[in-house]
């Protein structure tokens, strides 16, 4: 049978909190269940028609966190749930998995997205028989992303390599960071994204947005390193969900979806250049679909590092105002496994606000990975 279309019906997210802040004592499965409950209230049909929950996660509390969140939200136990680890691209990987399930006919209604809690990330230790075990280090903060010979386990080093490869300067990185916050401040003042945010304890604004950030203030805190804390996203908590449906599901429920998923692509590359995954995945998607970059009206490029959108824009000569319309993760925060869903939500809103037809969201992931998704606004 020919592949079916997959539609983006809606999306919701929680406000992003800094590590040790808004969600510092709440396990991620529980604040995600709060978001799931909000979705079920908005769409009661999910109680009977939801086929599966797919959630991305990178540094979470362990186990199948999606299953815990689903059950805690009061969904029927018969509904399966799966947790996906694709590091910073996990939320977007959940979206591509859901897209494939709907296009294949396996599923008709899915919730996809991600959850993350840097605040409650477990303290892990390698087994003493594991060759990576070190007697002088009690716990490790993150897993190793690639074998040592690939030189891809230090993400700051990989970001520096990628910046050099793209000929990006420190001044450019700082200017992009300030602009990311400026755009986010405008979006907050206009409450542009508020309809997509489910408040947590009456808070809806993301906690990392700096309302009065200036280039001078950012420059005053920089270090001598090309990549440092001034132009990289820090550690955050949050969750985001997207409702996907087939044409049959939408017709059955009388829903008019706002977006169609046109195509997606996953790509790999040298781990020591991991941030360039946003370019690798986009190149693959364009080649597979025959799409020209000029056909795309808006872009959402994950901003774990400022270098990513700059390198992306430079690769294709894209005007900066088309990328991260309302600011990016440098301003809103980067809850690793949830960012893909949050970025997609922002892209959807950008297309609706500007009247654009096609939008692309892309993320790079540790270990030398990238994901990209092309969507079409059905009511430009």
QUICORTA-V608531 format. One record per helix or strand of 2 or more residues. SS is the DSSP state (H for helix, E for strand). FROM is the first residue (numbers start at 1). LEN is the number of residues. If there is no record, write none. Layout:
ss | from | len
SS | FROM | LEN
SS | FROM | LEN
//
This chain:
ss | from | len
E | 6 | 9
E | 17 | 2
H | 28 | 15
H | 46 | 4
E | 52 | 5
H | 65 | 8
E | 80 | 5
H | 87 | 18
E | 109 | 9
H | 148 | 3
H | 155 | 11
H | 170 | 21
H | 194 | 3
E | 197 | 2
H | 215 | 6
H | 229 | 3
E | 236 | 11
H | 247 | 7
E | 259 | 10
H | 271 | 19
H | 293 | 3
E | 298 | 4
H | 306 | 11
H | 320 | 3
H | 329 | 4
H | 336 | 19
E | 358 | 8
E | 369 | 9
//
